[in-house]
Amino acid sequence: MTGSSTLPPPSPMIPAAEQVAERYPFSLRLLHWSRAVIVFGMLGAGWVMTSLDDAVPMKYGVLYPTHKSFGLLVLCLVVVQITIRLRTNLPPPALAIDPWEGKLSKLVHAVMYLLLVAVPLMGYAMSSSYSHSDGVTFFGIPVAELLPKDDARFTVFQSVHKVLAYTLLAFVVLHVAGVVKHRYFDRQQGSDVLPRML
């Protein structure tokens, strides 16, 4: 044989089902799940404590101070999470998801982040403006009350806080429904987005 040319071996093709989804950084995954647990607890505690009679000692002695502390904690976690997201290369969008679903997902995430900032701020505004408030504390540490005492404004802040909290709950349900849809009902390979956050 005067010579022969060798062809390179074919590139291995990995089925999409066997590919590991690119995950978010550990810091964002930890913040996501920590915040999720706290938010669900906050929503439940808020409903319980507003349903209790004022004569129940733990309502103002335990539940309200704890609710305020975790509300401020959520605000801090969200600020840290947004900062990390802005400074980190995030995984690309899942290719198997339809474009309209990708746009809806971005909108839902943006609104949730906005609400996760606005709801605690409205809670702080309530406590800061209420003339009979016991003050704002962060797990026992006093936090400065920056707003003047004004019960009329307190009533407005209270209504806004409640409406935004229920709006946040609605968007959380929509977010979870999207994850369930992509994991259990979509037929396309690579549409499951949950492993990216595990």
PLY file of the C-alpha trace (Angstrom):
ply
format ascii 1.0
element vertex 198
property float x
property float y
property float z
element edge 197
property int vertex1
property int vertex2
end_header
0.00 0.00 0.00
1.41 3.30 -1.05
-0.34 5.14 1.71
-3.56 5.33 3.60
-5.47 8.11 5.25
-6.94 7.56 8.65
-10.26 9.10 9.42
-10.92 10.47 12.92
-13.31 8.39 15.01
-16.86 9.62 15.05
-17.77 11.96 17.90
-19.69 10.17 20.62
-23.28 11.23 20.77
-24.66 11.41 24.28
-28.44 11.06 24.42
-30.12 14.13 25.82
-31.73 12.02 28.53
-28.26 11.08 29.84
-26.83 14.56 29.84
-26.51 16.24 33.23
-28.26 19.58 33.37
-25.97 22.50 34.08
-26.68 23.54 37.63
-26.79 26.94 39.25
-23.88 27.80 41.55
-24.09 26.25 45.01
-24.52 29.65 46.66
-27.62 30.42 44.58
-29.07 26.96 45.13
-28.58 27.28 48.88
-30.14 30.75 48.95
-33.04 29.62 46.75
-34.10 26.74 48.97
-33.43 28.56 52.24
-35.51 31.50 51.09
-38.27 29.21 49.81
-38.62 27.47 53.19
-38.66 30.79 55.05
-41.20 32.38 52.69
-43.61 29.46 53.00
-43.23 29.62 56.78
-43.77 33.38 56.74
-46.93 33.14 54.68
-48.33 30.46 56.97
-47.33 32.29 60.15
-48.80 35.54 58.83
-52.12 33.87 58.22
-52.12 32.21 61.65
-51.11 35.24 63.71
-53.63 37.57 62.05
-56.35 34.99 62.74
-55.57 34.76 66.46
-57.43 36.81 69.03
-55.46 39.73 70.46
-55.84 38.19 73.92
-53.61 35.23 72.99
-50.23 36.02 74.64
-48.04 34.41 71.99
-49.56 36.55 69.22
-47.62 39.68 70.12
-45.09 38.08 72.43
-43.73 35.51 69.97
-45.37 35.40 66.56
-45.15 39.07 65.56
-41.49 39.58 66.62
-40.50 36.32 64.93
-42.41 37.25 61.78
-40.63 40.62 61.65
-37.22 39.03 62.15
-37.68 36.46 59.41
-39.13 39.14 57.14
-35.92 41.14 57.46
-33.92 37.94 56.94
-35.77 37.28 53.67
-35.00 40.82 52.54
-31.29 40.31 53.29
-31.22 36.94 51.50
-32.90 38.37 48.42
-30.46 41.28 48.23
-27.53 38.84 48.48
-29.11 36.54 45.90
-29.69 39.35 43.41
-26.11 40.55 43.88
-24.70 37.08 43.23
-26.93 36.61 40.16
-25.69 39.88 38.67
-22.05 38.88 39.21
-22.28 35.23 38.15
-22.50 33.43 34.82
-25.82 31.60 35.02
-26.71 28.42 33.14
-28.22 29.04 29.69
-31.99 28.63 29.30
-33.21 25.09 28.72
-33.37 24.58 24.95
-36.36 22.26 25.12
-38.61 24.96 26.58
-40.75 26.96 24.15
-39.75 30.63 23.73
-43.02 31.90 25.20
-42.45 29.76 28.29
-38.96 31.16 28.65
-40.29 34.72 28.51
-43.04 33.89 31.01
-40.48 32.32 33.34
-38.33 35.46 33.25
-41.36 37.62 33.97
-42.46 35.44 36.90
-38.95 35.47 38.37
-38.65 39.24 38.00
-42.01 39.84 39.70
-41.17 37.43 42.50
-37.87 39.20 43.20
-39.69 42.54 43.22
-42.31 41.20 45.63
-39.68 39.56 47.85
-38.24 43.03 48.38
-41.52 44.95 48.54
-43.37 42.68 51.01
-40.75 42.89 53.79
-40.36 46.64 53.21
-44.11 47.12 53.62
-43.97 45.03 56.78
-41.19 47.22 58.10
-43.17 50.33 57.16
-46.14 49.00 59.12
-44.15 48.48 62.31
-42.22 51.70 61.92
-45.31 53.89 61.41
-47.74 52.27 63.87
-48.06 54.39 67.01
-48.54 51.36 69.29
-45.86 49.20 67.70
-43.40 47.33 69.92
-40.70 48.27 67.43
-38.78 46.34 64.82
-36.22 43.77 65.93
-33.96 41.39 64.06
-33.85 38.33 66.30
-33.73 40.49 69.40
-31.53 43.24 67.93
-33.42 46.57 67.71
-33.71 48.04 64.22
-34.08 51.78 63.73
-37.59 52.94 62.87
-37.13 55.48 60.07
-40.74 56.45 59.46
-42.75 58.88 61.59
-45.64 57.50 63.62
-48.81 57.87 61.58
-51.68 55.42 62.01
-53.34 56.54 58.78
-50.22 55.59 56.83
-49.96 52.38 58.86
-53.40 51.36 57.58
-52.25 51.92 53.99
-49.00 50.00 54.53
-50.97 47.18 56.17
-53.31 46.83 53.19
-50.46 46.96 50.68
-48.47 44.40 52.69
-51.41 42.00 52.70
-52.19 42.39 48.99
-48.55 41.98 47.98
-48.14 38.92 50.23
-51.09 37.17 48.57
-49.76 38.25 45.16
-46.41 36.70 46.04
-48.18 33.48 47.02
-49.93 33.44 43.64
-46.64 33.86 41.77
-44.97 31.17 43.89
-47.79 28.78 42.95
-47.34 29.73 39.27
-43.59 29.14 39.58
-44.06 25.71 41.17
-46.71 24.79 38.58
-44.22 25.59 35.81
-41.57 23.36 37.38
-44.08 20.50 37.77
-45.23 20.91 34.16
-41.69 20.77 32.77
-40.77 17.78 34.95
-43.83 15.56 34.63
-45.93 16.64 31.64
-43.60 17.92 28.91
-42.64 15.25 26.39
-39.41 16.85 25.18
-36.07 15.66 26.52
-34.17 18.33 28.37
-37.26 20.22 29.50
-36.89 19.29 33.19
-35.50 22.41 34.89
-35.57 21.14 38.49
-32.13 19.42 38.43
-30.56 22.81 37.68
-31.53 23.96 41.19
-30.78 20.70 43.08
0 1
1 2
2 3
3 4
4 5
5 6
6 7
7 8
8 9
9 10
10 11
11 12
12 13
13 14
14 15
15 16
16 17
17 18
18 19
19 20
20 21
21 22
22 23
23 24
24 25
25 26
26 27
27 28
28 29
29 30
30 31
31 32
32 33
33 34
34 35
35 36
36 37
37 38
38 39
39 40
40 41
41 42
42 43
43 44
44 45
45 46
46 47
47 48
48 49
49 50
50 51
51 52
52 53
53 54
54 55
55 56
56 57
57 58
58 59
59 60
60 61
61 62
62 63
63 64
64 65
65 66
66 67
67 68
68 69
69 70
70 71
71 72
72 73
73 74
74 75
75 76
76 77
77 78
78 79
79 80
80 81
81 82
82 83
83 84
84 85
85 86
86 87
87 88
88 89
89 90
90 91
91 92
92 93
93 94
94 95
95 96
96 97
97 98
98 99
99 100
100 101
101 102
102 103
103 104
104 105
105 106
106 107
107 108
108 109
109 110
110 111
111 112
112 113
113 114
114 115
115 116
116 117
117 118
118 119
119 120
120 121
121 122
122 123
123 124
124 125
125 126
126 127
127 128
128 129
129 130
130 131
131 132
132 133
133 134
134 135
135 136
136 137
137 138
138 139
139 140
140 141
141 142
142 143
143 144
144 145
145 146
146 147
147 148
148 149
149 150
150 151
151 152
152 153
153 154
154 155
155 156
156 157
157 158
158 159
159 160
160 161
161 162
162 163
163 164
164 165
165 166
166 167
167 168
168 169
169 170
170 171
171 172
172 173
173 174
174 175
175 176
176 177
177 178
178 179
179 180
180 181
181 182
182 183
183 184
184 185
185 186
186 187
187 188
188 189
189 190
190 191
191 192
192 193
193 194
194 195
195 196
196 197
